[in-house]
């Protein structure tokens, strides 16, 4: 976990980044990967870049997988517990990512990181499905709210997907 770049107590925002490419983006582009205000964490848009080198995978599915993993990395850098605390997802994607292969992989990652099983989870939280490799508890299915936006361009050449989240982290 990295140290905040601003105060982390009270109502003042505390900004965080992760080692490697997160630090590179802070130095070169002047932005952090997450902000925490009290018990809320928001991430900057996380691409599918390698968190050490910044390289974007050639494979669309690998890029999607890594973008979801980078969200987890940013949340944990801010002192959160990862995807288990996410309540909102904003997903930005180029048209080339909005193909059945890409959409299917996004759904697989939501199941992996937010709890397995298909279909709609009951409003009471319900149970069902396995947790997969993500950090949702066995049998727990959560479905954060999600907004998907098609865009013509993202923040870095070669990116096809970018994900922002908000998390409640008491």
N, C-alpha and C positions, 0 to 999 in steps of 0.2 A: 504494500500500500504506500502511496506517495504522501508527502506532507502537503497540506493545503497551501495555496499561495495567498490566502487572505484569512482573516479570523474565522474560527470554527465554533464560536459560542454565541449564544443569544440569537438575534434575528439577522445578523450580518451574514451575507453569503460567504461561503467558503468554497474555493475553487480547487479542483484536483485534476491531475493527469496521471497517466501510467508511464512506466519506464519504456525506453525504446522509442518507437515511432510517435507515441503520445508526446514525449519530451521534444522530439524533432518538430512536431507541429506547433508546440508552444513557442519554441525558439523562432521558427521560420514564419509562421502564420499568426502568431500572437493570440492563440486561443487554447483554453483548457478542454479536457474531455468530459468533465462533470462539474456540477455545482450543487452544493447542499445548503439548504436554508431550513434550519431546524430539522424536522423529520421528513423532509421531502428532498429527493435527489432527481435531477434532470441531467440527461446526457446530451452532449453535442452529437451531431449526426455521426454514426459509426459506419464506416465503409468496411468492405471485406479485405482490407489490407493486412499484410503480415504485421503483427504488432511489434516486431523487432526491426524489420527492414522497410516496411511501407509498401512493398510490392503487392500488386493486385493479381490474384490468381487468374490464369487463362480460363479455367473452368467456371462457368456460371454457378454451378452447385457448390463448388468449393468457396467461391466468393460469398455466397449467401450464408453458408455455414460459418465462415470466419466473421462476417458482420455480426451475426448473433453472438458469437464468442467474444467479440470486441465490446459489445454492449455489456456483457457480464463483467469483463475486465474493468471497464469504466465505472460501473456501479460499485464494484469492490474497492476500487481506488478511493472512492468517496466514503468508504466505511459501511457500505450496504452489504446485503447478503446475496446480491445477484438478482437473477430473474424472479426469484420467489416473492419479491416485493413489488414487482412491476404491475401498475394498474392501467397504463396507457402506452400504446405503441403508435408511432408515426413512421410510415414506411414510404420512402421515395424511390421510384424505380424508373429506369429507361424502358421504352417499349420492348426492347430486346430481352428484358428480364421478365416481362409479363406474358410469357409463353407457358404452356402447361408444365414443362419441366421446372421452370423457375417458381411458378405459383405453388406447385406441389411441394417443392423443397422449402418454401417459406412456411407452409402449413406443417410440414414435418418438424421444422425447427421450433415453431410455436408449441407443438406437442412435446418435443424434447425438453425445452426449457421451462414450459409452464405446466407440464403434466400431460401424460399420454392419454390415448383414447380418442376416438372420433366422436363426431356429433356435438350436440349442444349440451353443455353442463347445466344441471339444474341451478336455479338462482340461489339455492341454499348451500351451494358448494358441491354437494353430491360426492360421489366417488366413482371410480372406474378407471380402467386403463392402467398401464404401467407407466412409471415415471420416465422411462428412457434414460438417457445419459445426462439430462439436465439436472437442475437442483430442486425441482418440485418433489414433494414427498410422495412416497409410494401410494398410489390410489387417489391422489388429489388431482383434480382437474380445475384449473383456473382459466378464465378467458378474459384477459385484459381488453379494454376497448381498443379499437384499431382504426386508424385512418390511413388509407393508401392513396398516394398521389403519383400520377404519371408525370414525368418531367422530361425535358429534352436534353438536360445536361446536369451533371452533379459536380461537386467541389473539386474533384481530382480527375485528370484524364484517365480513361480506362475503367472508371467506376460505373457499375450498372445498378447498384443498390446502396441505399443509405438508410440507417435506422436511428431514430431518436426514441427515447423512452422517458417516462416519469415513474418514480417509485416512491412508496411510502415506507420509510425506514426509521421507525421509532427507536 
